C-alpha cells in the first residue's frame, strides 16, 4: 500500500540503492507500481492483513526502506499469503495439482518448451507431460550451505533443470545472508523483529550497528548488517555459546504485550526451537544463507530465451533485486511477477498448440535417472558428498570471500562432481524412493554451487551481498553488468549484459 508521504519513486529508489545499483531499473519501476495492486488483490482473496485502529492495512519499517511501507500479517506474512493463494487455487475446478510428482527435466526442441519429465513418486515411473507453456516457480537454492533458513527440500531444482536445457542463469554470485538466523537450526527470525524495534547486541551489550550504519542502525540493508555481524564475531566481540560465537537479538524492551501482538510466531519458535523466551532473554542469532538474487534469466514479462518457458519468484532473475534484495520485496515480487507469468503463459497457451515431443529425450532422461543414478554401484554416498559441498560453500563462499578461497572451492566442487558419478543408492525400489530424490537433488545443487563459485570468482569487485576481501571496492567502470552462466559439459560459460538504468545513476551507498 502507498501512503501519501510515500511514492513509487521513493520505493524504487530504495530498491535500486539497496540493490547496489545492479537492479534493472525498468523492472524495479514496474514492480513498485504493481505491488500495491497485488496486495489489494490478495486482500480481496481473503488475506488477513494486520490492521491499524482505523481498519487500514498496517505497515511497519523494514531494512533498507526509507518509509514504513511493509504490509504484514503479524510475523507470518509469507505463510498467510501462501495459505490465501493455495486456498483459493484448490477451489478452482480447472486447476489440477500433481502431488508427489518430482520433475527431473524440461523438454526443449527448436528453442521451444514442449513439455517435461517427472517421476510419479507413488509408482516410481517416469512420465512425460506435454505442455503449451511452462512457468518455473521452484524457489531458491540456499541448501548448498550448512547454516540456512531454507527447508531441506529447497534445492533449486528448477534452476538447474532450465540451465541444462540451455537457458542461462544470471547473477548467481549474489546470495543473501539474512542477519537473523536462529542458532542452532538456522530458522528465520523475521526482519520484522528489527522493524518493531529489536536491537542487535554483541558480547559487550553494545548496539554495534552504530559503527556500520549510524543512521539506519539495525534497519540497514541485509548485506550491511550481515557483514557487520560477521565482523563483530571475527574480531572477538561475539557472545560465546555451545555452537560457537553469536550475536544477540534483543526484544526484551518491546514488552510482552507487543511481542505477543506483533511477533507471536517468533516468540513461539524461539521458545520451542531455541529454548529462549524473547520476553526474558535475547535470541541467539548469526547470518544464515537466505535468498538468491540470481536465478533464471528472464525479461520484464517473465519470458526466458526459450519460447513458452517463463520464470517467476526466487528461481528467476529479472533483475528486480540486483546485488541485494530489500526485505519485503520478495513475497510482493512473487505476487507481481507471478501474476505477470500466469497472464503471459496463458496468452501463449491460448495461441499455441501441443507439439510432438521426441521420444529420444524422454528415453535419455530415463537412462540418466534410473540407469546411471539409481542403478549406480559405486562406493560413494549422497549424504557424505552433500555435507562436504555444504562445508566448502560455508567455509569458502560465505559473507566474505577471496580469490584464493574461491579457486580452492571450485577445485573441490569439481572433485565432488566426479565422485557423484560413483554414487550408490541402497534402496533400488521405485515407489517413494526418497534416496533417489535426494541423489537427483544433490546432482542439481552441485551444478548450482559450481555456478555460484564461478561467477563469484569472475566478479572482481565488492557489490551488495558479494564481498571480496581482495577487491573491497565497488567497480562501476568494469562491473556495472550482469553475469550470464550458460551450460556446457566442461562447466559454466560466462557472458555479460549491461544493467538497465532509467533514472538513478550509481552513487555512493551509505546508510
Secondary structure, 3 states (H helix, E strand, C coil): CCCCCCCHHHHHHHHHHHCCCCCCHHHHHHHHHHHHHHHHHHHHCCCCCCECCCCCECEECCCCCCCCCEECCCCCHHHHHHHHHHHHHCCCCCCCCCCCEEEEEEEEECCEEEEEEEEECCCCEEEEEECCCEEECCCCCHHHCCCECCCCCCCCHHHHHHHHCCCCEECCCCEEEEEEEECCCCCECCCHHHHCCCEEECCCCCCHHHHCCCCCHHHCCHHHHHHHHHHHHHCCCCECCCCCCEEEEECHHHCHHHHHHHCHHHHHHHHHHHCCCCCCCCEEEEEEEEEECCEEECCCCCECCCECEEECHHHEECCCCCCCCCCCHHHHHHHHHHHHHHHHHHHHHHCCCCCCCCHHHHHHHHHHHHHHHHCCECCECHHHHHHHHHHHHHHHCCCEECHHHHHHHHHHHHHHHHHHCCEECCCCCCCCCHHHHHHHHHHHHHHHHHHHHHHHHHCCCCECCEEECCECCCCHHHHCEEEEEECCCCCCEEEEEECCCCCCCCCCCCC
